[in-house]
Amino acid sequence: MKLTRELKKEEKDVVKEEKWLLQEVQTLEQFQADIQEILQLE
């Protein structure tokens, strides 16, 4: 039973991290042109 609770917690953590990573990807895609311009300046 304790193992089941730990697995459910880990599942929630993975889902939470997945949502965070997807949001990060969307943010980077929005600023992709700006990022490329900055990298070209270096």
N, C-alpha and C positions, 0 to 999 in steps of 0.2 A: 504494500500500500504506500509506503514512504517512497519507493522507487517510482510509482505512478505519479505522485505529486511532483517529484523532481523532474520527471520527463515532461509533464505538462508545463512546468515553469520554464524548462529549456525550450519547449516549443513556442511559448509566448515570447521568450527572449529572441528566438530566431525570427519570428514574424515581425517583431518590433524592429530588429536590425535590418530586415529586408525592406521594410517600409522606409526606414531612414536612408538606406543606400539608394533606393529608387528616387527619393526626393533629391539626394545629392546629384545623381545622374541628370535629373531634369534641370537642376540649377546650373550644372556645368554646360549642358546643351544650350541653355538660354544665353550664356556668356561665352560661347565657343568662339565667336568672331572676335570679341574683345581679347580673349586669352591668346588667340593666334597673333593678333596685332602686337600685344605686349611681348610675346616670345620673339617676334621678328625684330623688335627694337633692341634686344640684347646683343 
